[in-house]
Amino acid sequence: MPKHKTTMQIDDKLWKKFLGQVIKKHGTTKKQSAELEIAISEYLDRHKEEI
């Protein structure tokens, strides 16, 4: 599947908490894009009715 490269502005504390979870799970931040993609997918699954 093709990937879309984007830039976002996210609250610094929120981003650091997210990266902390990525590091806890993978031992590195190199999987942050994959985890963000999972988080977006899960969000969309939970909010199907609203779309």
ABEGO torsion letter per residue (X at the ends): XBBBBBBBBBBAAAAAAAAAAAAAAAGBAAAAAAAAAAAAAAAAAAAAAAX
